[in-house]
Amino acid sequence: MDEAIVREKIREFIVKELIRDDEYELSDTEGIISEGLMDSFSLAEFGVYVEQEFDVYIPDSDLTVGKMDTLDQMVARVLRDS
């Protein structure tokens, strides 16, 4: 799986579906959850999206602020099991 493609698909999903601001420029290292852009319900939606889009299951125990707060962390987690 190509990292650049995974990164852009996840970025697009977060900006359009979770943050709901197409103009928002999400950086790779920005604290998405810790800075209040997403909440725990959005993390669950993200987990469903990843499973459907990339066929990668992320257990609930990994859907935490400590493990999924930045785009870099999310991309690395998807690539780890792809």
Secondary structure in CASP SS format (residue, H / E / C, confidence):
PFRMAT SS
TARGET T0000
AUTHOR 0000-0000-0000
METHOD secondary structure of the structure
MODEL  1
M C 1.00
D C 1.00
E H 1.00
A H 1.00
I H 1.00
V H 1.00
R H 1.00
E H 1.00
K H 1.00
I H 1.00
R H 1.00
E H 1.00
F H 1.00
I H 1.00
V H 1.00
K H 1.00
E H 1.00
L H 1.00
I H 1.00
R C 1.00
D C 1.00
D C 1.00
E C 1.00
Y C 1.00
E C 1.00
L C 1.00
S C 1.00
D C 1.00
T C 1.00
E C 1.00
G C 1.00
I C 1.00
I C 1.00
S C 1.00
E C 1.00
G C 1.00
L C 1.00
M C 1.00
D C 1.00
S H 1.00
F H 1.00
S H 1.00
L H 1.00
A H 1.00
E H 1.00
F H 1.00
G H 1.00
V H 1.00
Y H 1.00
V H 1.00
E H 1.00
Q H 1.00
E H 1.00
F H 1.00
D C 1.00
V C 1.00
Y C 1.00
I C 1.00
P C 1.00
D H 1.00
S H 1.00
D H 1.00
L C 1.00
T C 1.00
V H 1.00
G H 1.00
K H 1.00
M H 1.00
D C 1.00
T C 1.00
L H 1.00
D H 1.00
Q H 1.00
M H 1.00
V H 1.00
A H 1.00
R H 1.00
V H 1.00
L H 1.00
R H 1.00
D C 1.00
S C 1.00
END
